[in-house]
């Protein structure tokens, strides 16, 4: 009987589970899909956009946000919880800059967010954050792209490609395992991210948001949010490739 153990965050069930954390994971699974793909010199973040009311400003609904000048975050789960986490993370990034006179690393911010989320799993009067997030940026010393995933329990891991949120996250990860390559170019990584999202969302640029972090020719970090025209072109190419595959198989 879970009802004896699922009302307090500080009480373990006999099999060693904290049910409030399990429920937080369920809140993430009911959110939109979020995908991250690390290329050879870029990181691509893609999120599923839910339909909005006709009178609602869609530009005010963002699931990919900046934590610092060099770090971006995409989340899945409860938007209100994510807003609090993002606000706290931004303050920490500013504090780090003032104290150390340098930009915080991606790993430092991932560790901070994970520590903050874990703190809400071990004391009464609070509940876990119903948010999983993907943090992306570049290593300050080597310049290599980095991507971390943080879940409601407060654990964080570095990933090459990952999908969180939604009911099909597991199958999307399996899809990424088959398609991902360490030598993905910026264009290929973007295409893979869009292709993964198309497995769960209706075809069309209005149903997704794609943000690409990359290095310019002079070595500085840049960020691009793909517009509807570019997304429509990528989607059209993916669908054209799909239609060409059956024809090639028939010839064989």
C-alpha positions as CSV (number, residue, x, y, z in Angstrom):
1,X,0.0,0.0,0.0
2,X,1.6,3.2,-1.1
3,X,-0.9,5.4,0.7
4,X,1.1,4.9,3.9
5,X,4.3,6.2,2.5
6,X,3.6,8.7,-0.3
7,X,2.4,11.7,1.7
8,X,5.7,12.7,3.1
9,X,9.0,13.4,1.3
10,X,11.0,12.3,4.3
11,X,9.6,8.7,4.6
12,X,11.0,5.8,2.6
13,X,8.7,3.0,1.5
14,X,9.8,-0.6,2.5
15,X,11.4,-1.1,-0.9
16,X,13.5,2.0,-0.5
17,X,11.5,4.5,-2.7
18,X,10.5,8.1,-2.1
19,X,7.2,8.2,-3.9
20,X,7.1,12.0,-4.1
21,X,10.2,11.8,-6.3
22,X,8.4,9.1,-8.4
23,X,5.5,11.5,-8.8
24,X,7.8,14.3,-9.8
25,X,9.2,12.1,-12.6
26,X,5.6,11.4,-13.6
27,X,5.0,15.2,-13.9
28,X,8.0,15.4,-16.2
29,X,6.7,12.5,-18.3
30,X,3.4,14.4,-18.8
31,X,5.2,17.4,-20.1
32,X,6.4,18.0,-23.7
33,X,9.3,16.2,-25.3
34,X,12.8,17.8,-24.9
35,X,15.7,16.6,-27.0
36,X,19.4,17.4,-26.8
37,X,22.0,16.4,-29.4
38,X,25.7,17.0,-29.1
39,X,27.6,17.4,-32.4
40,X,31.3,17.6,-33.1
41,X,31.3,21.4,-32.5
42,X,27.8,22.2,-31.4
43,X,24.9,21.4,-29.2
44,X,21.3,21.4,-30.5
45,X,18.3,21.7,-28.1
46,X,14.8,21.0,-29.3
47,X,11.5,21.2,-27.4
48,X,7.9,20.3,-28.3
49,X,5.6,23.3,-28.3
50,X,2.0,22.7,-27.2
51,X,-0.9,24.4,-28.9
52,X,-1.6,27.8,-27.5
53,X,-4.9,29.8,-27.4
54,X,-5.5,32.1,-30.4
55,X,-5.2,35.2,-28.3
56,X,-2.1,34.1,-26.4
57,X,1.3,35.4,-27.3
58,X,3.3,32.3,-28.3
59,X,6.7,34.2,-28.0
60,X,6.1,34.4,-24.2
61,X,6.1,30.6,-23.9
62,X,9.8,29.6,-23.9
63,X,11.2,26.2,-22.9
64,X,14.7,27.0,-23.9
65,X,16.3,29.7,-21.8
66,X,19.7,31.2,-21.1
67,X,21.2,30.7,-17.7
68,X,24.3,32.7,-18.5
69,X,25.9,34.2,-21.6
70,X,27.4,30.8,-22.5
71,X,24.9,28.3,-21.0
72,X,21.4,27.4,-22.2
73,X,18.8,25.2,-20.5
74,X,15.9,23.3,-22.0
75,X,13.4,21.7,-19.6
76,X,10.5,19.3,-19.5
77,X,7.8,19.3,-16.8
78,X,6.1,22.0,-14.7
79,X,6.8,25.4,-16.2
80,X,6.2,27.2,-12.9
81,X,8.8,25.0,-11.1
82,X,11.2,25.6,-14.0
83,X,10.8,29.3,-13.7
84,X,12.0,29.2,-10.0
85,X,14.9,26.9,-10.9
86,X,16.0,29.2,-13.8
87,X,15.8,32.3,-11.6
88,X,17.9,30.7,-8.8
89,X,20.4,29.4,-11.4
90,X,20.8,32.9,-13.0
91,X,21.4,34.5,-9.6
92,X,24.1,31.8,-8.9
93,X,25.7,32.4,-12.2
94,X,25.9,36.2,-11.6
95,X,27.2,35.6,-8.1
96,X,29.9,33.3,-9.4
97,X,31.0,36.0,-11.9
98,X,31.2,38.6,-9.2
99,X,33.1,36.4,-6.8
100,X,35.5,34.6,-9.2
101,X,35.6,37.2,-12.0
102,X,35.0,34.5,-14.5
103,X,32.1,32.7,-16.2
104,X,30.8,29.6,-14.5
105,X,31.4,26.3,-16.2
106,X,28.5,24.1,-17.5
107,X,29.4,21.4,-15.0
108,X,29.4,23.9,-12.1
109,X,25.9,25.1,-13.0
110,X,24.7,21.5,-13.5
111,X,26.0,20.6,-10.1
112,X,24.4,23.7,-8.5
113,X,20.9,22.9,-10.0
114,X,21.2,19.2,-9.1
115,X,22.2,20.2,-5.5
116,X,19.2,22.6,-5.3
117,X,16.8,19.9,-6.5
118,X,18.2,17.3,-4.2
119,X,17.8,19.6,-1.2
120,X,14.0,19.5,-1.9
121,X,13.9,15.7,-1.5
122,X,15.1,15.4,2.1
123,X,13.1,17.8,4.3
124,X,9.4,18.2,5.2
125,X,7.2,21.1,4.2
126,X,8.5,21.1,0.6
127,X,8.1,18.9,-2.5
128,X,10.5,18.0,-5.3
129,X,10.7,20.1,-8.4
130,X,8.6,18.5,-11.2
131,X,11.3,19.4,-13.7
132,X,14.0,17.6,-15.7
133,X,16.4,19.8,-17.7
134,X,19.2,19.6,-20.2
135,X,22.0,22.1,-19.8
136,X,24.3,22.9,-22.7
137,X,27.4,24.9,-23.4
138,X,31.1,24.5,-24.1
139,X,34.1,23.6,-22.1
140,X,36.1,26.8,-21.3
141,X,39.5,25.1,-21.7
142,X,39.1,22.7,-24.6
143,X,36.2,24.3,-26.3
144,X,34.4,21.0,-26.7
145,X,30.6,21.0,-26.5
146,X,29.0,19.7,-23.2
147,X,25.5,18.6,-22.3
148,X,24.2,17.6,-18.9
149,X,20.8,16.2,-17.9
150,X,19.4,16.9,-14.4
151,X,16.4,15.1,-13.0
152,X,14.0,15.8,-10.0
153,X,16.0,13.5,-7.6
154,X,19.0,15.8,-7.9
155,X,21.2,13.5,-10.0
156,X,23.0,14.8,-13.1
157,X,25.0,13.1,-15.9
158,X,26.8,14.1,-19.0
159,X,25.1,12.9,-22.3
160,X,26.0,12.8,-26.0
161,X,22.3,12.8,-26.9
162,X,19.2,12.4,-24.8
163,X,15.4,12.8,-24.8
164,X,13.4,13.7,-21.7
165,X,9.7,14.3,-21.0
166,X,6.8,12.8,-22.8
167,X,5.6,9.2,-22.8
168,X,7.9,8.2,-25.5
169,X,11.2,9.3,-24.0
170,X,12.6,5.8,-23.8
171,X,11.9,5.0,-27.4
172,X,13.3,8.3,-28.5
173,X,16.6,7.6,-26.6
174,X,16.8,4.2,-28.4
175,X,16.3,6.1,-31.7
176,X,19.1,8.5,-30.8
177,X,21.4,5.6,-29.9
178,X,21.0,4.3,-33.4
179,X,21.4,7.6,-35.2
180,X,23.9,9.5,-33.2
181,X,27.6,9.8,-34.3
182,X,30.5,11.6,-32.6
183,X,31.3,13.4,-35.9
184,X,27.9,15.0,-36.4
185,X,28.2,18.4,-38.1
186,X,26.0,21.3,-37.1
187,X,23.6,20.6,-39.9
188,X,23.4,16.9,-39.2
189,X,23.0,17.4,-35.4
190,X,20.1,19.8,-36.1
191,X,18.5,17.4,-38.6
192,X,18.7,14.5,-36.0
193,X,17.2,16.7,-33.3
194,X,14.3,17.7,-35.6
195,X,13.9,14.1,-36.8
196,X,13.6,12.9,-33.2
197,X,11.0,15.4,-32.4
198,X,9.0,14.5,-35.5
199,X,8.6,11.0,-34.0
200,X,6.2,12.4,-31.4
201,X,4.9,15.8,-32.6
202,X,2.8,16.7,-35.6
203,X,4.7,17.7,-38.7
204,X,5.3,21.5,-38.8
205,X,7.6,24.1,-37.5
206,X,5.0,25.6,-35.2
207,X,5.1,22.5,-33.0
208,X,8.7,22.7,-32.0
209,X,11.5,25.1,-31.0
210,X,15.1,24.5,-32.0
211,X,18.1,26.3,-30.5
212,X,21.7,25.7,-31.8
213,X,24.8,26.5,-29.8
214,X,28.0,26.6,-31.9
215,X,31.4,28.1,-32.3
216,X,32.1,30.7,-34.9
217,X,35.2,30.9,-37.1
218,X,37.0,33.1,-34.6
219,X,36.2,30.7,-31.8
220,X,33.5,32.7,-30.0
221,X,30.3,31.0,-28.9
222,X,27.1,31.9,-30.7
223,X,23.5,30.9,-30.5
224,X,20.8,30.6,-33.1
225,X,17.0,30.0,-32.7
226,X,15.8,28.5,-35.9
227,X,12.9,30.4,-37.5
228,X,9.8,28.7,-39.1
229,X,11.2,29.0,-42.6
230,X,14.4,27.1,-41.7
231,X,12.5,24.5,-39.7
232,X,10.0,23.9,-42.6
233,X,13.0,23.4,-45.0
234,X,14.6,20.8,-42.7
235,X,11.3,19.0,-42.2
236,X,10.6,19.0,-45.9
237,X,14.0,17.5,-46.5
238,X,13.5,14.8,-43.9
239,X,10.1,13.9,-45.3
240,X,11.6,13.8,-48.8
241,X,14.3,11.4,-47.7
242,X,11.7,9.2,-46.1
243,X,9.6,9.0,-49.3
244,X,12.8,8.1,-51.3
245,X,13.6,5.2,-49.0
246,X,10.7,2.9,-50.0
247,X,11.4,3.6,-53.7
248,X,15.0,2.5,-53.2
249,X,14.0,-0.6,-51.4
250,X,11.6,-1.6,-54.2
251,X,14.4,-1.3,-56.7
252,X,16.6,-3.6,-54.6
